[in-house]
Every structure is written in C-alpha cells, then in structure tokens.
Amino acid sequence: RKLLPDATEAIKYGMPAFVVNGKGVAGFAAFANHCSYFPFSSNVLKTLANAVKEYETSKGGLRFGIDRPLPVSLVKKLVKARLAEIDAVKAR
C-alpha cells in the first residue's frame, strides 16, 4: 500500500490486487505451503530475472515460502518495473 498510495484495491483473477489506471500492478495469494506474488505481466519477471532467480517462477508469478516474506527491495523493483511497463504502453 505504501508503494502504491493512489492505487485502487480490487480483486483480479480471484486474488487481492492493486490496480493503477485499470491495470493490475501487484497481486498476491496465500496457499497451504507457499505464497505468491503476481505482477500481472510475464515481462516483468523476465526483465527482473536476476532479481528473482532464487524464487520459483511461473509465466505470471513467483512463489515464496510462508516463513520467508519477499524483501521490500524486491517488491519495489517489481512494482516499479510494472509501472514502467504500463507507462510505456500508454505512451505508444
């Protein structure tokens, strides 16, 4: 919430998410054995491949242990990358 003070809170794809200008920026979900972060863009995870290399990733999200929260610095990178992507599409 601190990183996206002007974002709207919504449910996207069945999970809590932060939305900016109608676009999902950050979503999250908890499961029995892990938690997941979703940047709503597979390109974000590709762009930040080195930063997320220690996490299991899928096409659209990354998993982390329930006992090992994501570092704030990584969340900042993920959010900034997604916002930059949204801005780049808007500028076209």
N, C-alpha and C positions, 0 to 999 in steps of 0.2 A: 504494500500500500504506500510506503514511503517513497518508493522508486517511481510510482505512477499516481501521484496525488489527484490528477484530473481524469483518471480512467474510471470507466463505469464497471461495476461488478456485475457479472452475468453468469449464466450457465451456458456453456458452449460444449457441444458434443457430450452432454451429460455430466460435465465437471465444472467446478467453480473456476472462473477466469476473470482476467482484467482485460477490458476492451477499450481501445482508443480509436475514435473515428470509425466505429463499426467493425474494426478489425481486431481479432484476438491477438493479444500480445503475450500473455502468460497464463497458463492453466496448470492445475495441479490435481492430483488424485492420490488417495492412500489405498493400499491393498494389504492383504494379510502379512506378506513378507517383504514388501518394499513400498516406496513412494515413487511418484513420477512427476516430472516437470515437462510441460508441453509448450514450446514456443510458437505453435501454430504455423510452423514453417520448417520443412526439412532443410532448406538452405541455411538457416541459422545454425543448425547443428553441423552442417558441412563446413561453413565458414569458421566455426569455432572448434573444429575437430581436435586441435591440440589441447584446447582448454577442457574438453570433455572426454579425453581419451581414457581416463581412469574409470569412467562410468559405462555401464551397458546402455547402448543407444539402439533405438529403432528408427524407422523412417521419420517419425514425427515427435519422438520424446526421448527422455533419458531417465533411467532408473537410479535410485539411490536407496541405501539402507534406512530402515526406520530409525535406527540408532545413530545415523550419520547424516545430519542435515547438510544441504548444499551450502557451500561457503557464500557469504553475502557478495563477495567479489565476483564469483562466477554468475550469480543471479543478475548482478549489474551488467555484466558483459552480455548475457543472453538477452536481457531487456533492451539494452542499447542496440544490439545487432538487429533485433526485430523491429524496433522503431526506425532505424536507418533504412531497413528494407521497405517498410511501409512508406516512408518519405520518398524513397527513390521511385517507387511505383506511382505515387501521387504526382511526382514531378514530370513524368513522361507525357 
